[in-house]
Amino acid sequence: MTNESTDQFKVWAFLKRNVSLLTHDEYRAGHVGFHCSNTRRLKAIRGYTVNIHDESICLGKRLASSDMVTVLCEPKGFLELWDGFPAVLFDDRRRWIEAGTPEPTRATDRGLTIDPDWTMSDGPYLFDRVDSASSQFRSYHTRMEETVIVPVMRAETRPCKLVQFFRLAPALSIADFKREVLQRYAPLCGSMTGLNGLIVNFRDQDIDAAAKGYYPDDHWCFTAEGRAFRKQFYDLWTGAIELYFDDLECFLEARKTHPEIARILEMERQLFDSLWYVQVDENVIVMPNRSAPPAFYYR
C-alpha cells in the first residue's frame, strides 16, 4: 500500500442505524456484510473503510485515569448520534459526486452491460430514516482535509484504531489552529513508539462541501431541519486524528513512555476546547491508495 500525499477528496459519512429495525451489531452486519458489496463498486473510488464504534462509554474514563491521556469535555451522548462512519477517497470532488452513476460492470451474453443488481435500496432500512413515508435517511456527510503524518501499516490482525476527536480552543483562529496541530502537535504524537499509523483530519468548515452535488437540491439535508440537524453535530468537533496501535495497552504505554509527554499534555490544554477518543472497528473495503492516479481505467 502506498500513502503518498495527494490532494484527494475525502469524505466521512456519520450514520445512525434504523433503530426501529436493527441493533448496533445487526447494523454492523448489514453495513459491512451487504451494503459495502455495492458501495465498494462506486465509480473511480480510491479508498473505502467502514468504521463502527464499539459502544464503550467508559473509554474516556479509562484513558483519563492514566494521567497520560487528555480527555476534555466529551459531548454527552456522542455515541448515540451515530453507529458508524464510512470513509471514502476520490481523486477530486467531481469524481465523488459522479461516483454513483451507473456504468457497465457485468459481463453477459450481450457483452459488458449495466449490472441490474447494483442497488443502494437498502439504505432507508439500514440507516435512520427521515420519516416512515420517505426513502431518504439522515446522515452527516462531511469533507475531511487529511494529512498523513505516519503511513498506516495494517497487520493481518484487527488493529486498535482510535479516533481522537477535537474542537479548537476559542482563542485560536482556524488557520493558527491547523498550523499548530500540523507543525507542532502531530509530529510529536507521530513519534510515539508502537504507532502503526497517524492521519490528521480537519473537517471542512463548509458543511455542504460533501453534500452539494452528491444529493439533489431538494434533499432533506438542505432543508432548514436538515441543516440544523447537521450543524448541531458538526459544531461538536473541528477535526479528528486517526491513531493505529496493536492494542489499547500499546497506546497507553506509548503515551506513558514518550520523552516529551509533558509537552504533549500542555499543548493539548492550549490547543483544544474538547478532546476525546472513540475506539472503532475499521473494516477495509477498498485499500486506500493516495498515489497519483494511473492514466488508464482502474477500479
N, C-alpha and C positions, 0 to 999 in steps of 0.2 A: 504493500500500500504506500502511496505517496501522499505527503502532506505539504507539497509546495504551495506557496502563497499565491492566490489569485483572487481577483475581485469577483467573487461569485455572489449569487443571490441566495441567501439562506433564510429559511422560514421555519419558525416554531409554531405549531398549532396546538394550543392547550384545549383539551376536550374533556367534557364531563359525560359520563356514561348515561344512557337512558335508565334512570333509577327505577322506573316502573317495571322494567323487564329484566334487568341484569344486576348481579352483584359485581363487586370490583374484579374478582377473579374471572367471572364469566365475561366481563368486558375485555379483560386481558386476552382470553382465549378467542373471542370474536374478532378483536382488532388484529392481533398478531397471527392468529390461525387462519382467518379468512380475508379480512379487509386488505391486509398487506399483499395478498396474492394478486389483487387488482391494482392497488396504488403503486406497487413496485414497477408497473409497466407504464407509468406516466412517461410521456414522450421526453426524451433528452434529459432524464433525471441523472444526476451525478453523485448522489448520495442520499441515503434514506435510513434513518434509525427511528425506532419507536421506544419511547422511554415511559415506563409505567411506574408510578410511585409505590413505595412499599407500605404505605398506610401507617407508618410508625410516627406517632405523635410524641414519642419520648426521645427521639434522636437528639433534639436540641438540648434537652436536659443532660443527656449522657455526654455530649460533646463539651458543653459548658462546664460540667463538673470536673473536667481535666485541668481547668485553669490555663490550658494552652490553646483553646479554640474560642474565638469570639462569637457569641450569639447575641444579637441585638434586636429587640422589638420585632420578633417574628409575628406576622399577622395572624390573629386568631382565626382558626378555621380555614387556613390556606389550603390544606389538602382536600377540603370538602368542595373547593371550587373547580377541581379538575381531577381526572384519573390518570391521564397520560398526555404526553405531547410527542407527536411525530416531529422529526427534524429533517428537512429536505434541502438539498443543494441543487441549484441550477446555475448555468453559466451567466445568465443575466435575467432581468425582470421579464423580458418578452418571452423567454422560454418557460418561465414559471407560469405566466398567465395562459400560455398556449398548451401547457402540458397535458390537459385533459381532452384535447381534440382527438377524434378517432383517427387511427392510422392502420394500415394493413399489418396484422400481427399473427395471422394463422394461414398455414399452407393447406389448401383444399384441392379437390379435383378441378376447381376453377382457377387454380393458381393462388397467389397471395391475396387474401381477402380480409376485410374488416372482421374482427372476431366478434360474433354476436353475443358471446358470453361475457365480454368485458363489461362490467357493471359496477356502479357505485351506489346501487339502490338500497344497500343495507344500511347506509348512513343514518337515516332517520330512526332506525330501530336500534342501532348501536350507540348513538350519541343523544345528547339532551335536546329533545325536540322543542321547537318554538311553541307549538301547541298541537293538540291531537289532530287537528284538521290540516296541518301543514307538513310538507315533506322537508322543510328546512330545519336545521338544527343550530343551536348556539355554539359558537367557537371563538377562541381568541387567536386569530392568525396574526402573527407579528413578524416583521422582518428583523433579523439579527445581524449586526455588523460584527463579524468574528475576526479574531486574531489568534493564530496558532502559536502558543508560546513553547509548548513541548509537544511534538507529534505523538499521536496516540498509538501505542503498541498494544495490540489485543492478543492475549494468550488464548489458547484453546480451552479456556475455562471462563466461567462467568466472572467478570471483573466487579470490583466495588466501584460504582460510579456515584459520585456526589455532585449535586448541582448546588452551587453556592450562590443563592440569590442575594442581591444587594440593592439598596437605594442610596443615592448620593446624599452627602451631608448638605443641608440647605445653604450653607455659606459658600459652596463651590458652584461655579458655572459648569455646565456640561462639558465644555471644551477643556477646562482646567482639570476636571474630574477624570476624563478619559486619558489625558496626558499623564496624570499622576498614577493611575492604575496601570497603564501600559508601560511606562518608563521606569517606575519605581516599585510598585507593589507586585505586579505579576512576575517580573524577573526573580524577585526574592522567593515567591511561592514556587516558581518553576525550578528552584534548586533544591527542593525537598528530596530527601533520599526515598527510594522506593516508588517515586512518582512514575506512572506509566503514560501520562498524557495530561495536558492542561490547555484548555481553549477558553479565551475570554470573549464574551458576547455582550455587546451593548444593544439594547432594544432601540430600534428606530423610533425617533420621537414622533414621527407621523404615524398615527395609529391605523391609517388606511393604506400604508405602504405595501402590505402584502395582500390586502383585501380588494383594493381597487383594481378592476380589470379581471381579477380572478372570479369574483362574484358579480352577478348582474347588478345594475344600478338600483333595482327595486328590491334587492335582497334585504332581509330583516336586519342584517348587521349595519346597514346605512340608515335605518330609521332612528328616530330620537331615542327610542327604548334601547335599540341595539348599540348605538354609540355610547350611551350612558353605562350600559352593561359592560362593554369592553373597557371603557376608560377607567371605571372603578377598579378593575383588575390590573390594568397597566400602571395605574398610579402607585401600586404597591411596590414596584421594583423598577430599577433603571437598567439592570442587566443581570447576567449570571455567568459564573465560571464553571466549566466542566472539569472535574478532577477525577483521575483514574488511579486506583491502587489495587493491590491484590486483595485486600480486605480492609475493614474499618480500623482494625488494630494497627495496620501499617500506616494509615493516615495519622492516627493519634501519636504513634511513635515518631513519625516524621516531623510533626509539629514540636513534640517534646524535645527532640534532639537537634533541631535546627539551630545553628550557631547564632542566628540573628532573630530568634523568635521574639525577643523583647521589642525589636524594631518593627516586626510584622504586626504585633499586637497594638503598638502605638499608632501605626499607620491605619489600622482598621478603625480605631477610635476616632481618628481625624477625618477619614475619607467617607465613612458610611453612617447614615442615619438608621438604617436597618441592615441586618446581615444574618442570614440563617441558611440552613442546609436541608436538602431533601435527598434521600438515597433513592435511586431509581434502578429498575431492571432495564438495561439497554438491550434492545433486540436489533441487530444489524441486518437490515433487509437488502440494501444496496450499499456495498462498501464505499464510504466517502472517498472521492477522487478529486483532489484540489489542483491537479496539474492542468496545464493548458489543454483544451480540447483538441482531439485529432481532426484532421481535415477529411474525414470520411464518416459515413453513417456508423453510429455506435448506439448501444443501449446501456 
